C-alpha cells in the first residue's frame, strides 16, 4: 500500500484517490522571466519521479504544471530588455520546456498559462466577492478577506493573530486586515493589463493557480505539489480562496519538496547564486542531476556542490555497469548460480516497490538497484551469457526507467574511438613490460577525459 507524507496533516497517510485509478496532480511551475536554474530542476524531477511511480503502480495521472506568465518580475524584466512581457515569458516557457526534455522529465498533461486563463480568474474573483470572502478596495485592488475563513493558516500551522502581529499595510494598499491578500491589482501606468469589473488590472499571484487548477482538474484534486518555500503564503492562500469558492476540500494530499542549497543557501535568482539548467547540462549528463535527487529524501534540503555531484556521477556509472554485455567467451552459469540471479532479481523488485511505497523513498529504491547490479556483475564475471543476463537486466532497466534514469553510455566520434583503441593497445604493451607507473598514467589521463578502463582476464575494455 502506497503511503505519502501529507504536509496538511503532518502525517504519513495511505494514498487513496478521489476516483479509482486516477490521480489528479497539480504542481506549481515556474515564473518565466529568466533562464531556469537547477533548483527548478529539482522540483520538476521530484514530481516526475512521483508521477512515473504512480503510473508504474497502475494509475492514470493527470499532471498539470502551470506557467506564471503574468507577474511583477516579468514586467520588470521586460522593461529592462525593452520587450513585450508576454513575448518574453513565451520565450522562456519554450526554453524551460526544452530544459525539462533534456532532463528526461515527462511532459505534463497540460501547461496552463495565466494570460490564457483570465476570464476564469475574473469569474473566480467575482464569486468570492458574492460569497463575502473578498472585497473591492477604493484603490481598484480586490482583496481576499482572511477573517472570513475560520481555517486560515492550517497548512503552515500559523494562527491569524500571530501573523497579524508581525504584519503591516504597505503604502498604497487599502486592506481591511493586514493579512488580506490581493486577488486583483489595479493597473499601473505602462503595465500590461486586462479589463475587469474593477477597472484595468491584472491578477494576484495566488488566485492564478487556483483558477488554472479549477480549469484543468476541477474543484477537487488528489495531490498538490511544489517547493516547501510555497507553503506560506502561496499554498495557504490557494486553499483559502479555493475552498471558500467551491465549499469543498481542495486537495487531499499536499506534497512539498525541499530546497536545493548551494553553500548553505537556497538557490535563487534574487540571491545571485543560481546555476542554470543549461549550464549544468553543458558539463554533466542529465542522469547525474536525477541521481542527486534520488540519493536524498525529497522533503529534505539537498546540497548541490562538486562533491555531491561527483558522488552522483559515480553512482550513475555503477548502475551503468549492470547493463554491459557478457564476455564473448562466456561459457554460461551453472544452474545454482543462475537460480541465485533469478532470486536476486525478484528480491530487488520487491525491495524497490516497498521503498517507493514508503513515501517515495528513492534512496532505498536506488539501493535495491545497486544490489541487483552487484548480482548481475558477479554473474557476468562468472561467465554468464547474454541470454542468462537478459531477464535480470530487463528488470533492472524497468526499475531504473521508473526513476527516469536513462543510463546511456557516452558515445564518441569514430576518430576519438580509434585513438582511444590505439592508446589501449599501447597500454597493453606497457603492462606486458611491467611499466606500471606509465600504465597508470595512461589510465588516469583517459579518466580525466571521461574514459573508464576496466582490466579483466579477458583483456582490457573501455567506455565513455
N, C-alpha and C positions, 0 to 999 in steps of 0.2 A: 504493500500500500504506500503510495507516494505521500510524503509529508512535507509541508512547506512552512517556513517561518513567516508569520504574519505581523508586520510592523504595527498594525492597528491593535491587535490583542496582545502583542508581545509574547506570543506562544507559537510553538510548532504544532501545526494542525494537519489533520488528514485532508487531502485535497479532494474536494467534491465540487463538480461543475454545476452550473445553473441548468444546462441542458446536457443530456447524455452524450459523451464522447466529443463534445465541442468545447473548446477553450476560447473565450474572447479576452484578448490581452491587448491593453493599451500601454505603450511605453513613450514617455516624454522624449522627444527628439531634440535636435539642436536649434539654436538661434543662428540663422545663417547670415553672418556678416563678415566672416573671415575663414581662413583655412581651418579645418577641424584638426584637433590635436589628439594625442594618444589617450588622454582622459576620456574623450568622447568614444574612442575605440573600445576602451574597457567596458563601458556601459553597453555598447552595441554588442560586444562579444558575449557578455554575461547573458543577455536576453536572447541572443542567437542560440547559445548552448541550451538554455531553458526550453526554448521553442523546439529545438531539434530533439531533445529528450522527450518532451510531451508527444511529439509526432511518433517517435520510436515506440512509445507506450500505447499507441493506437488512437490518440486524439487528433481531431482536425483542429488546427489552430488558426484563428483569425487574428493576425498580428498587425496592429496598427501602430505606426510610428509617425508622428507629426513633424512638420517643419514650421517653425515660428518665423514667418517672413514679414511680419509687421511688428516693429519693436524700436525702442529708443536707440539701441546700439546700431541697428541697421540704418536708421535715419541719419545718425551722426556720421557713420562710416560713409554713407552715400554722399553727404555734404563734403566730406574731406576729399573724396575722389571725383566730385562733380558728376555723379552718376545717378540715374533714376533708381530709387530704393528697391522697387520690385524687380528691376532688371539685375541689380547687384545680387539680391537674395536668390534669384533663379540661377545665376551663375554658380553661386556657392552650393546650392542644392544639387546641381549636376556634379560638381566636384566631389561632394560628400558621398553621393551615390556611387561614384567611381571608386572612392576610398573604401567603402564597405564591400564592394565587389572584389577589390584587391585583397581584402582581409578574409574573403570567403564567407562573408555574412549573407545569409539568405535574404532576398528582397522581402520587405514587409508586404503583407496582403494589400495594404493601401498606405499611402503617404499624404494625408490631407494637409492643406496649407491654410493659414489664417486668412489670407487675402481672397481665397476662394470659398470661404465659409461665412462671409459677412452677413448675409440675410438671416441665417440661423442664429448667429451671435446676437443680432439686434432683437430677434424674436425672443431669445432666451432672456435677455435683459428686461424686455417688456413684461415677460411672465413673472419675473422676480419682483418687479415693481408692483404688479397687480396683486401679488400674494403678500405684500407688505414686507418683503425681505430686502428691498432695495429702494433707493430714492434718488431723484434728480436734484442736484445741488444748484445753487444760484449761479455758479461759475460755468455751467454747461457740462460738468462732470456728472457721472452716475456712480453711486457707491453702494456696496453691499452692507447691509445693517447687521453687524456681527451679533448684536444683542438679541436678534430675532431667532438665533439658532442656539438652543439650550446646550447642544453638544459641541459647540465650537471649541477646538483645542484638543479633542480626544486623540487624534492621530499622533501629535507631537507630545502629548502629555502635559500641555500647558493650560493654566487657568486664566480666564479672561482678565480677572482682577490683577493678577501678577503681570500680565502682558501690558495692561493699561498703565501700570506704574512706571514703566520704562519707555512708554510711547509718547510721541508729541505730534501735533498737527503742523505740517510744513507750511511755509508761506505760500499763499495762493490756493490752498486746499480749503474746502468748505464742508468738512465732515461733521457728522453729529457725534461721532465717537472716535477717539484716536486710532483704534484698530480697524475701523471701517476701511475697506479696500476698493480701489477703482475698478468698476466694470466697463466704464466708457470714459475716455479722456477727450475733453474739448480740444479742437484743433488749434495749434499754434501757427502763426504766420509762416508760410513757406513749407509746412509739413504736409505729407501725404495724408489724405482724409477721405471719409465716406459720409454721405448724407445719413441722417438718423432723425428720429422724433425729437432728439435733444440738441439738434444742430450738427454741424460738421465735426467729425472727430474720428477716433479710432479706438479699438477695444483695449481693455487692460489685459495684462498677461494671463491671469488665471482663468478668466471666462473663455479664453480662446480654446484651451484644452478641453474644458467641459463641453463646449459646443461641438468641437471636432469629434470627441468621443461619442456624443449623442448621435451625430450624423452617421458615423461609421459602424458603431456597435450597439446602439440603442441605450435604453435607460439604465441597464444593469450589466456589469461585466464581471468576469472571473478574476482577472489579475490586472492590477495597475502597477506599472513599474517605473523605475527611474533611479537616479543617484540619490544617496541619502541626504545630500545638500538641498534636495527639493521637498523634504518632509514638511518643513515650515519655511516660508508661508505658502508655497505654491500648492502642494498637495492638500494641506489643511484647508485652504480656500476652495480648492476644487470640490472637496467633499461637501463643504458647507453650501455652496451655490447649487451643486448638482442635486443634492438630497432635498434642499428646500424647494427646488424647481419641480422635481418629479414626485417627491414624497416617498421615495423608495431607497433602499440601500444601494449605494453607488457601486462599490467594488467589494467582492468577497475577500480578496487577499491583496495586501499591499506589500510589494516586494522591492527592496531597495539595495542597490549595490554600494559598496564602499568607494572611497575616492582613491584615485591614483596619486601617489605622492612622489615628488622629486625634491630631495634634500630636506625632507621632513615637512614640506608644504604641499598643499593641494595644487595640482597643476591647473592653471587658468590663464587666459589671455590678459586679464587685468593685472595679474602678478608678474607677467612678462617672463614666465618660466616654462612656457609650453614647448613641446616637441611635436611638430605636425605629423600627421599620419604619413604624408608623402615623404617627409624627411626620414622617418623611421624605416619605411619600406625601401628606401634607396640604399639602406645599409644592412637590413635584416630581412629574412623571409617572414611571411605572414604567420606561419606556424609558431614562430618564436613569441610573438605578441600573444597569441592564443594560449600557448603553453604557460606564459607568465600568469595569465588569468586563471588557468586550470590548476596551477600549483598552489593557489591560495584558497581562501574562503571568500565567496563572492560578497558577503556582507561586511568584510573587514577591509581596512585600508591596504593598499598594495604599493610596495616600494618599487620605483622604476629607476634603475641605475645600471651601470655596466656589469656589476656583479650578478644582479638578479637576471639580467638578460643573458649573460654568458651561461648561467646555470640552466636557464630555459633552453638555450641552444643545445647544450649537452643532452638534455632530456629528449629533445626532438631527435637528435642523432641516435640516441639509444633506441628509441622506438622505430626509427627507420631500419635499424639493423635486422629487425624481425621479418622484414619484407624482402630480404635478399634471397636470391635463388639458391638452390642446393648446388653443391660441388658437382662438376661434370663427371667426376669419378666416383660419385656416391654409390654405394652398394646396397643401401637400404637398412632400415631399423629392424631389430628383432621384434617379435610380437609383444614382448613385455614393455619395451621402450615405446612402441607405437601406442599401446594402451595407456601408458603414463601420459603421453602427449594429448591423447583424446580426453582423459580425465582433467588434465590441467586446463584445457580449452573450455570445458563445461564449467569448471570451478571459477575461472576468470570471468566468464559471462555472468554467472550468478552473483559474484562479488561486485561486479560493475553495476548491475541493476540495484543491488542492495545499497551501494554507496549513493547512487544518484537518487534513489527513492528517499534517502535521508537528507532532505533539503538541498538537493543538488550538490552533494559532497564530491566535487570534481577531483580534489587531491587524492581521495581514496579510490576513485574510479580510475585515475591515471596509474595509481599503484597496482591495480588489477591488470592494467595493460603491461606494465613493466614485468610483472610476474609471468604473464603469458609470453612476453618477448624472450624472457630468460629460458623458458622451456623450449621455445621454437629454436633459439640459437644453439642450445645444447643438443637438440635433436639434429640440427644441421651439422654440428661438429661431430656427431656420432654416425654420420653417413646417411641421414635421411634423404630420400629422393624428393624431387619437386612434388610428385603425386602424394607422398606421405605428408608433406608440409602444407599442402593446399587447404585442407579443412581448417586447420588452426590459423593459417594466415587469412583465410576468408573471414573467420570470426573476428580476428584482430582488426582487419580493415573495417568491418561493420561497426565495431565499437569505437574505433578511432573516428569514423565518419560521424557517429552520433555526437561526438565532441567538436566536430568541424575541422579536424586535423586532416590535412591532405597528405603529408609525409612523402612528398615527391623528392627524388634525388635531383640535385642540381645537374644541369647539362651544360657542357662547354662546347666550343666550336670544334670542328673537325681538326683544325690546326693545333688548337690547345690540347686536345686529347692525344694527338700524335706526339706532341712534345713531352707530355707527361709520361706516356708509354716509354719514350726514349730514356727519360730520367729514371724510370723504374728499372729498366734494363741495366742502366749504369749502376744503380744502387745494388742490384742483384750481384753484379760482378764485384763491386766493392765489398759486399758482405762475404763473398767467397774468399776474398783476400784477408778477411777478418779486420778490415779497416772500420771498426765500429763507430768511431767518432765521426768520420766522414759520412757513413751511412745514416747516422742520427741527424747530422746537419741537413742532408737532403730531405729526410722525412720532415724535420721541423720547418724548413723553408717552404715545403709544399703545403704544410698545415696552415702556415700564415696566409697562403693563397686560397685557402678553403678546400684543400685536397686532403682527404684522410687515407692513410695507408694501413693495410691490415696484412700481417705476415702469418702464414699458416703452413702446415705440412704440404699443402697443395701448391704453395708458391705465394706470391705477393699480389694482392688485389688493391685497387684504389677506387675512390668515389669522391664526387664533389660534395 
